[in-house]
Amino acid sequence: MKIIPDAPKNRLSAVTAFLIRRKQNVGYRSIAAICVLAALTVVSCFYLAARPQRYAVFAGYSADGDVAPYTIRYLKGLKAVSKGVVYITDSPLSEEAQKKVAPYIMHGEFARHGEYDWGSYKRGFNWLKESGLLRQADEVIFANDSTYAPLKSFKPMFRAMGRRGELDFWGNTQNTKFNPHLQSYFLVFRRPVLRSKSFEAFLNGVKAQPHHSLYITEYEIKLTPYLESLGYKWGSYIPKLTPPAFGDGEVSTDPNSYPVTLIGKYKNQFLKRRTFTDKLPIAEDRGKLLKLLKKYAPAVYDFAVAEFPAALSGGQTEEAQP
């Protein structure tokens, strides 16, 4: 959705009126100059179109109180497409780590709250509301550090989704397990949802669960159909996939099980860190993925190798959990 500000519109109207008044009385050079001015005005209308007031809430966890290089990269990427980043961790961060992230965030809270990523989303949303920034927001991003991102840049994705003005909320991928739903590692909510008391109540209903899988079943899986039932429209940047079988005929409904396809075909900007653990079934060759990463996103390749050295030898490793 593009909104042309009043100033460029008025300038364009003035140029049009000037052309009408003077069309009989100007020379060819003047006409050429006026045409250039008109063209520049049209271009300015496009580029000066009101950009969304976008904020990001980034949920994180650190087992050792430090901040990983891939987290810094993610914060930089979010800052490049937003007015500011709110960083909420479900763990303490050392003073040194807080200094590392300070240039990329507008607000941070670094303490154990025991509600995983959804608890961080809740706290970040409420901080935006209490600070008055939510009233100004056209979009709010919810993202977490379960992925390496962006592989290159988030900007092309936001340009593409900006053309889908009919959507009230969207995400990078959707999963069809249990019911079609957006995956909560990256979500974007637009103004109609942000103003919804029902959405706010859903977030403030987040509470500590006895097992981490319940954050998926209680919040990720339920949010999309809940908002859809209220009349809000949704979609995903990566289109709904019909995944092939792998292994002994098993089919994963998680698009992230097909990272080579997502990157190669759709220029996906996310790679699940669990790709290199035993916690995410991968239907495609990890060796091929590593070669693709090394060429397409060398920084992310380096992150993966540093965090999961067994990935180079085709092995799998366990992933730390909060």
C-alpha positions in Angstrom: 0.0 0.0 0.0 1.5 3.3 -1.1 0.3 6.7 0.3 1.4 9.8 -1.5 2.0 12.7 0.9 0.2 16.0 0.3 3.4 17.9 -0.6 4.3 15.8 -3.7 0.6 15.7 -4.7 0.4 19.4 -4.5 3.6 19.9 -6.4 2.4 17.5 -9.2 -0.9 19.5 -9.4 1.0 22.7 -9.6 3.1 21.4 -12.4 0.1 20.2 -14.3 -1.7 23.5 -14.0 1.5 25.4 -15.1 1.7 23.2 -18.2 -1.9 23.9 -19.1 -1.5 27.7 -18.7 1.8 27.9 -20.6 1.4 25.3 -23.3 0.8 28.0 -26.0 3.5 30.4 -24.8 6.7 28.3 -24.1 9.5 27.2 -26.3 10.7 23.7 -26.8 13.5 24.0 -24.2 11.1 25.2 -21.6 8.8 22.3 -22.4 11.7 19.9 -22.0 12.6 21.4 -18.7 9.0 21.2 -17.4 8.7 17.6 -18.5 11.9 16.8 -16.6 10.5 18.5 -13.6 7.2 16.6 -13.9 9.1 13.3 -14.2 11.1 14.1 -11.1 8.0 15.0 -9.2 6.4 11.6 -10.2 9.5 9.8 -9.1 9.6 11.8 -5.8 6.0 10.8 -5.2 7.1 7.1 -5.5 10.1 7.4 -3.3 8.6 9.9 -0.8 5.5 7.7 -0.4 4.9 7.4 3.3 6.9 4.5 4.5 5.4 2.3 7.1 6.2 3.2 10.7 7.6 -0.2 11.6 9.0 -1.4 14.9 10.5 -4.8 15.7 10.3 -6.9 18.9 13.2 -9.4 18.9 13.1 -12.3 21.4 16.4 -14.0 22.4 18.1 -16.3 24.8 21.7 -16.7 25.9 23.0 -19.6 27.9 26.2 -17.9 28.9 25.2 -14.2 29.1 27.0 -13.3 25.9 25.6 -12.3 22.6 26.4 -14.3 19.5 27.7 -12.7 16.2 24.6 -14.0 14.4 22.4 -12.2 16.8 24.2 -8.9 16.1 23.7 -9.6 12.3 20.0 -10.1 12.9 19.6 -6.9 15.0 21.4 -5.0 12.2 19.0 -6.5 9.6 15.9 -5.5 11.7 17.2 -2.0 12.3 17.6 -1.5 8.6 13.9 -2.1 8.0 12.4 -0.5 11.1 12.2 2.6 13.2 13.6 0.8 16.1 14.2 -2.7 17.7 13.0 -3.8 21.1 15.3 -6.6 22.3 13.8 -8.8 25.1 15.7 -11.9 26.3 14.5 -14.8 28.5 17.9 -14.7 30.2 20.4 -12.3 31.7 23.0 -10.6 29.5 26.4 -9.4 30.7 27.2 -5.7 30.7 29.7 -6.4 27.9 27.0 -8.1 25.8 24.6 -5.2 26.5 27.2 -2.8 25.2 27.5 -4.9 22.0 23.8 -4.7 21.2 23.2 -1.1 22.3 23.9 0.5 18.9 21.2 -1.6 17.3 18.3 -1.4 19.7 16.0 1.3 21.2 15.1 -0.7 24.3 16.3 -3.9 26.0 15.2 -6.1 28.8 17.6 -8.8 29.8 16.3 -11.1 32.6 14.8 -14.5 33.0 11.0 -14.4 32.7 10.3 -18.1 32.0 7.8 -17.6 29.1 10.1 -18.2 26.1 9.8 -16.2 22.9 6.1 -15.5 23.4 6.8 -14.0 26.8 9.3 -11.7 25.1 6.9 -10.8 22.4 4.3 -9.9 25.0 6.8 -7.7 26.9 8.0 -6.0 23.8 4.5 -5.3 22.6 3.5 -3.8 26.0 6.6 -1.6 26.1 5.7 -0.2 22.6 2.2 0.5 23.9 3.3 2.1 27.2 5.9 4.2 25.4 3.2 5.6 23.0 5.0 4.2 19.9 2.3 1.6 19.2 -0.1 4.4 18.4 2.2 5.5 15.6 3.0 2.0 14.3 1.8 0.8 11.0 3.6 -2.6 11.4 5.3 -4.5 14.3 7.6 -7.4 13.7 7.9 -10.3 16.0 11.2 -12.2 15.5 13.4 -14.5 17.4 16.9 -15.8 17.4 16.0 -19.4 16.3 17.2 -18.6 12.8 20.3 -17.1 11.1 19.0 -14.0 9.3 19.0 -12.2 7.1 21.0 -14.3 4.7 21.4 -11.1 2.6 18.8 -8.4 3.3 15.2 -8.2 4.5 14.4 -5.3 2.2 13.3 -7.3 -0.9 10.9 -9.3 1.3 9.4 -6.2 2.7 9.1 -4.6 -0.7 7.3 -7.7 -2.0 4.9 -7.9 1.0 4.3 -4.2 0.9 2.5 -4.8 -2.4 0.1 -7.1 -0.6 -1.8 -4.4 1.1 -4.8 -6.6 1.6 -3.1 -8.5 4.4 -3.5 -7.6 8.0 -0.7 -9.9 9.2 1.9 -12.1 7.5 4.9 -14.2 8.2 7.8 -15.8 6.3 6.5 -19.4 6.2 3.3 -21.3 7.0 3.0 -24.8 8.4 -0.1 -26.9 7.8 0.4 -29.3 10.7 -2.8 -29.4 12.9 -4.1 -26.3 11.0 -2.6 -23.8 8.5 -0.7 -21.3 10.6 2.1 -18.8 10.3 5.3 -19.9 12.0 6.2 -17.6 14.9 9.9 -17.2 14.3 9.0 -14.2 12.1 5.6 -12.4 12.1 4.5 -9.0 11.0 1.3 -7.4 12.2 -0.3 -4.4 10.6 -2.3 -1.6 12.1 -5.8 -3.3 12.1 -4.4 -6.2 14.2 -2.2 -3.9 16.4 -5.3 -1.9 17.3 -7.3 -5.0 18.2 -8.1 -5.6 21.8 -8.5 -9.3 21.1 -4.9 -9.5 19.8 -3.7 -7.6 22.9 -5.7 -9.9 25.1 -4.2 -13.0 23.3 -0.7 -11.7 23.9 -1.3 -10.8 27.5 -2.7 -14.3 28.0 0.7 -15.8 27.4 2.0 -17.5 30.5 4.7 -20.0 31.5 4.1 -23.5 30.2 5.3 -26.8 31.8 6.9 -27.8 28.5 8.4 -25.8 25.7 6.3 -27.6 23.0 3.2 -26.0 24.5 4.3 -22.6 23.4 3.9 -23.9 19.9 0.5 -25.6 20.4 -1.0 -22.9 22.6 0.3 -19.8 20.8 1.9 -20.3 17.4 -0.7 -22.8 16.1 -3.7 -21.0 17.6 -2.9 -17.4 16.7 -3.5 -17.5 12.9 -6.9 -19.2 13.0 -7.9 -17.0 15.9 -7.2 -13.8 14.1 -8.7 -15.2 10.9 -11.9 -16.0 12.8 -12.0 -12.3 13.7 -11.9 -11.3 10.0 -8.2 -10.5 9.6 -6.5 -11.6 6.4 -3.1 -13.3 6.4 -0.5 -14.7 4.1 3.1 -15.8 3.9 6.1 -14.6 1.9 7.1 -18.2 1.0 4.0 -19.7 -0.6 2.3 -22.7 0.8 4.4 -25.7 -0.2 3.4 -29.2 -1.1 6.4 -31.0 0.4 7.7 -34.3 -1.1 8.2 -37.4 1.0 11.6 -38.2 2.3 13.1 -41.0 4.4 10.7 -43.9 4.5 7.9 -42.0 3.0 7.7 -39.5 5.8 6.6 -36.0 4.9 7.5 -32.9 6.9 4.9 -30.1 6.8 7.5 -27.7 8.0 8.9 -25.7 5.1 12.2 -25.3 7.0 12.8 -29.0 6.3 13.6 -28.0 2.7 16.3 -25.2 3.1 17.9 -25.8 -0.2 14.6 -25.3 -2.0 13.7 -22.2 0.1 17.0 -20.5 -0.5 17.5 -21.6 -4.1 13.9 -21.1 -5.4 12.5 -18.4 -3.1 15.6 -16.5 -1.9 14.6 -17.2 1.6 16.3 -14.9 4.2 16.1 -17.3 7.1 17.9 -20.5 8.0 16.8 -22.4 11.1 19.7 -23.0 13.5 18.1 -26.4 14.2 18.9 -27.4 10.6 22.2 -28.6 12.0 20.8 -30.5 15.0 18.7 -33.5 15.5 15.6 -31.4 16.4 14.5 -30.5 12.8 14.0 -33.2 10.2 15.9 -32.1 7.0 14.7 -33.6 3.7 17.6 -32.2 1.7 21.3 -32.9 1.7 23.2 -30.8 4.3 26.3 -30.9 2.2 24.6 -29.3 -0.7 23.1 -26.8 1.7 26.5 -25.9 3.1 27.9 -25.4 -0.5 24.9 -23.1 -1.3 25.4 -21.1 1.9 29.1 -20.7 1.3 28.3 -19.1 -2.0 25.0 -17.3 -1.3 25.5 -16.2 2.4 29.2 -16.8 3.5 28.7 -15.0 6.8 25.8 -17.3 7.7 28.0 -20.3 6.6 30.7 -19.2 9.0 28.1 -18.8 11.8 26.8 -22.4 11.2 30.3 -23.9 11.1 31.3 -22.1 14.2 28.2 -23.1 16.2 27.8 -26.6 14.8 31.2 -27.9 13.7 29.8 -31.4 13.3 27.7 -30.0 10.4 30.9 -30.0 8.2 31.3 -33.7 8.7 27.6 -34.5 8.1 26.9 -35.1 11.7 24.3 -33.5 14.0 24.5 -31.8 17.4 22.3 -31.0 20.2 21.0 -27.5 20.6 20.9 -25.6 23.9 17.4 -24.8 25.2 16.4 -22.1 27.6 
